[in-house]
């Protein structure tokens, strides 16, 4: 039985998938299986995976597109390892990632359920790279309620975490990882390795173009955790700020203004809430144009 199960969900990304798999095979730690979950791709994903000819690679294909949460769940349910690691199909690991994480997890207190690492955030368009360094460890539940800083591809978990808190919520297809970290951090401690050991591929646009999916994810998370988020009024208000921006980008400034007003009601001392409310009065196109101008200047 392998010690680690590496789960790689994929959908129509054969070029980046190839690099992701290579980065796992190049690990200094070799006691693993790779489970590639193909979410009904319509390219030659199966052929690309088969070319590796490594007995540790298992390929599972969904008959229909079930989205990211279901794909991760398929991987977990078919895993044999004591530990679970996720790798997004457009990310890559540095060669010592698994070895360092396994060593840390096995030498941590029994209550530790997961370890994570720093990562390189690489802009797909410009190539600009930012190093993200972790700072939170131990019981991080309260910190996790303020924002999600965990990159899914950086995490190694004990399989018992899923036995305790359940699988990914398949009603969520944006923020499903955040939902999982909240649930796990309520029951287990986290440890981290400061060193960046993952190359995380980020879109140049900070807001996904699939606004409907992102908005639904935010709405579900806010509804699910509102009472917990409300413990920190400033952080809670920023969830509504983000939701309002998404509404405006999605051509619904009226709902955007309601979200901004909610943010103001929760935490009236944040100037950005008023700024975005004012921008929303100018319509979607002007809202986008001025937001992009502000980001360019800052």
N, C-alpha and C positions, 0 to 999 in steps of 0.2 A: 504494500500500500504506500503511495507517495505521501510525503509529509505535508506538502503544499499543493493545493489545487489553484491554478491560475485561470481565472475566468475572463475571457475576452469576448464581449458582445460585439457584433459587427453588422453593418448594413451598407452594402454598396461602396466599400472603401478598400479595394484590393491592394492599392499601392501602399497606403499607410498601414494596412493590416499586415502586410509582408514584413515591414520594418518592426512592428510591434512584436510579432512572433519571434523574429530574429533576436530582439533585445532580451527576450526570455531565455531563449536557447543559449545565449552568451553569458548567462549568469554564472558566477563562481559557485553558487549553490545549485546543485543539480537534481535534488530529490523532489521532483515536482511532476505534475501532470498539467497539460494545457487543455482547457475546454473552450473551444471556439463555438460560440452560439450564433449561428447565422439567422438573422431575423427576416427570413424570406427575401434575401437579396435577389436581384435579377441580373447580376453580372456573373463572372466565373469565380466566385469566392470559393466554392468547393474545390475547384481545380487548383487554385492557388494554395490552399491548405494542404491538399494531397501531395503537392510537389515537395514538401518538406521531408516526407518519408521518415518520420520520427514516431516510434511507437507510443511515446508519451503524449502525443497530440490526439485529442478526440474531437470530432466534428459533429455538431448537432444542428439540424436545420429545422426552423419553424415552417410549417406549411403556409401560414399567413403571417403578416407583419403584426407582432404583438407589442412592440415598443420596448424601451430600455429596461423598465422594471421587470417585466415578464422575462426578458432575456437573461437578466442577472439571476432571477429566481430559477430559471431552467438550469443555469450553471451550478448554483448552490445545490439544487436537488439531485444533480447527477455527479456531485463531487465526492471524492474518496479521501481527500486529505484531512489532516487534523486542523490545518490552517487554510484560510481562504484569502486569496489576493485577487483584486480586480485590476484589469488593465484595459483602458479604453482603446479602441482600435486606431486612434490617431495619436496616441502617446507612446513613449518609449521609456524603458528602464535603463539606468546605468548598471554596469556589470555586478556591483557588490550589493545591490539593493536588497535582494532576498536574504543573502547571508547575514547582513547586519541586522535586518529586522527579525529573522528567526532567532539569532543569538540574543537580541534584546528581549524579545517576548519570552523566551525560555528562562531568562534570568531575572524576570520581573516578578513582583508579588502575584499570587494566585488570582487576585481580584482584577488584574490587568487583562483586559479583553482584546486590546488592539494597540498597534504601534503605527506611527506614520512618520513621514520624512519631509524635509524641505523639497522644493522642486524649482525647476527652471520654467517660467511661464514665457512661451515663445509666440510672438505675434505671427500668424500665418502670412499676413500681407507684407509687413515691413521687415520681419525678421528680428525686430527688437526683442531683447531678452531681459526679464526681470527675475531676480531671485527671491522666492518666497521662503522665509525662515520661520519654522514653528516656534511657539512660545508657551503653549498651554499643555499641561500634563496633569496626571492624577485624576481626580473627579472633576471633569470639565463640563458637567451638565449645565450649570448656570451660565458659563461662558458661551456654551453652544447655543443658548437661547438668544444671544445677541446677534450672531451672524455665523455663516458657514465658512470656515477657512480650510477645511480638510479637502484636499484633492483626492478623489476616489482612487486614482491610480497609485497613490502613495501609501495606501493602507494595507496592513496585514492583520487579519482577525483570527481569533479562535473560532472554530466552527460552532462552538457552544453558544456564541453570541446569538446566532440565528435560532438556535433551539430555545433560547430564553426569551427573545423579543419578537420572533417571527421573521417572515420574509419581507422583501420590499413591497410597498403598497402599490399595487398595479393600477390604481386609479390616478397615480401621480406619474407624470412623464417629464416633468421639470422640477427639480428640487427633491426627487426621490431619494437621493443620497443624503441630503440634509435631514430629511425625515428619519432615515435610518440612523444617522449619527446621534440625533437627539435621543432616540429610543435606546441605543446601545450605551450612550454616556450616562443614562439614568441608572444603569445596572452595573457598569464596568468602568474601571479606570483606563486611561489612555497614557501611553508613553510616546516619546518622539526621538527622532534622530535629526539633529540640526542640518546635517549635510544634505544638499539637494541631490537626490538620487533618481529623479524622474524628469523627463522632458515633456512638459505639458503643452499641448498645442492649443492655442487660444485664437479665437476669431478677432480680427482687427476691430470689429464693431462690438462694443461692450454689451449691447442688448441684442439678443437673438432675433433674427428676422421672423421666426415662427412665433409671432406675438400671442396667438390664441393659446398655444401650448404653454408658453411661459406664464401668461395671465392665469390660466387654469391652475397651474402649479402653485403660484402665489396665493390664489384664493383658497385652495384646499389647505395649504399650510397655515395660513392665517386663521381659517375657521377651526382647524384641528388644534392649534396651539395658542389661540388668542390669550387665554387666561395666563398661560406661562410666559408668553412674550410680554404681557402687560406688567410683569414684575419690574421690567426696566423700561420706563416710559420713553426715554430718548431712543433706544433701540427699536422699540415697538413702533414709534412714529415713522421710523425710516423704512419699515416694511410697507407702510401705506404710501410713503413717498415713492418708493420704487414701483409699487403697483399703479400709482397715478401716472407716472412717466410712461409705463407700458400702455395704459389706456390711451394716452394722448398719441403715442406712436402708432397705435392701432386704430386711429381715426375715431376715437370716442372721447373727445375732450370733456364732455359733460360728466362722464363717469370719472375721468381724471380729476376734475375739480372736487368731486365728492371725496375722493381718496385724499387729496391734498388738505381739504378741510378737516378730515378725520385726523390726519397727521398733526395739523395745527391744534386741534382740540386735545390730543394726547400730550403733545409737547410743544407749547407755543413759543419757546425760546429759540427754535431753529429757523434761521433766516431762509434756508433753502426751501422750506415749505411754502413761504410767501412768494418767493421768486418763481417757483414752478407754477404756483396758482396763477400768478400774473401772466406768465407765458401761455398758459392754457387758454386764456381769453383771446389769444391771437389766432387760433386755429391750428390744425395739425401741421400743415406745411411750415408755417412760421415757427411753431414750437420746435420742430425738428431742426430747422435751419439755425435757429438761435442756440439750441443746445449743442449742436455740432461746432458752431463758432466758439462758444464758451470753452468746450473741451480742447479745441485747437489752440486757443490763446493761453489756456492754463497748462 
